[in-house]
């Protein structure tokens, strides 16, 4: 683990629920076909949508992202709303690759994404075409420049999505919010929009099935999602943190983290491991992030 490459203690073997069954295979294949059709349709229309006025472009993007989520068999429930215009830093806890279309359904935005995503099939093309800000996470020296790129986008009136934990977690626990991206919001004098993401079964408890953690491959995680029944993605848009509401990035990061943290079962080994990880992370020499 390094300052720029934080990791979570979550792993598919320990944390992620198995929800598939042989009976689910036909349904899963139909969902995969629907998802591929929706994705390809969107890719074809990217040049056309790019020429539309911003208000129509955002509406179509939100609708398309909601359709992507529904194609996987996941029901989407959004509570609250983000400011529709102006520079905005959207920050959320990070659980799954599904988080990306979920946040775009709240407000289309540029994403701060690791450079490796460029190589992902289909997702790499979509992420690049969305105007993502790609970062090389193993180059700590590039951090100041990355912060300034985010600030420039925010000053230009764009929304930027950041997952400040720096890594995906299983959903039963949550990592600490790194501070660097919040400096960009301070530099650009724009508000911060905290968003809390949670996955559960309809009428039931939270589930880790959609998590994309540790040694999981994208295809493995995708198959687990499309094989599941009655998955619900809950997106809770918390009250915005206005520009100037915090004196420094440390305070701002803590306020956003507090807004997105959900009480977890402290009796589980996952949370105990996560707490130990947090204490260890706090003691390391990267408090400047």
Number of C-alpha atoms within 10 A of each C-alpha: 8 13 18 19 14 16 19 21 22 25 17 19 12 11 21 22 15 14 16 17 10 7 9 14 15 11 14 22 14 15 20 20 13 17 20 16 14 17 19 13 12 19 16 10 10 16 11 11 17 13 10 12 9 12 11 13 17 20 13 17 23 20 13 19 23 20 21 23 22 16 21 24 24 25 19 17 11 15 12 11 16 17 13 13 12 14 24 29 29 27 25 26 29 27 25 24 17 21 21 18 19 23 25 20 25 25 23 24 24 25 24 21 20 15 15 12 16 17 10 12 10 14 14 14 14 19 20 17 14 15 13 19 19 18 16 15 19 13 10 13 10 13 18 13 11 20 17 17 15 28 25 17 19 24 19 12 14 19 26 26 26 21 21 23 22 22 19 23 26 27 29 24 24 26 25 20 25 23 20 19 27 29 21 24 28 20 17 22 17 23 22 27 23 24 26 21 22 21 24 20 17 14 9 10 8 16 21 22 27 29 30 29 27 18 11 15 11 15 10 11 21 21 18 21 23 25 27 22 16 14 24 22 23 17 23 19 22 17 15 19 18 13 17 13 13 15 10 13 21 18 14 23 24 16 17 26 24 13 19 21 17 15 9 13 12 12 8 11 12 21 19 15 14 20 17 13 16 16 10 10 19 12 9 10 10 12 12 10 16
